[in-house]
Amino acid sequence: MRAVLTDLALRRGPGKTFCPSEAARALAADWRPLMPEIRRVAAEMQRQGRLRATRKGARVDPDASGGAIRLGLPER
């Protein structure tokens, strides 16, 4: 999951984001059950400074926030 999240973020590049479901869809045809784990891994990567999770442009915690989020490279 980390590799897929990192790859998607790098392919989008700085300032661009993607939906976490894109990572889940890349991993399995039945992707919906993967979403809680994708968000957990994304939250861990955000704490490590490897990803940034946002909602309407504002930074959020993927673990704590319900609803739609976007993921991307952290701002440097």
Buried (B, 14 or more C-beta within 10 A) or exposed (E): BBEBBBEBBEEBEEEEBBEBBBBBBBBEEEBEEBEEEBBEBBBBBBEEEBBBBBBEEEEBEBBEBEEEBBBBBBEE
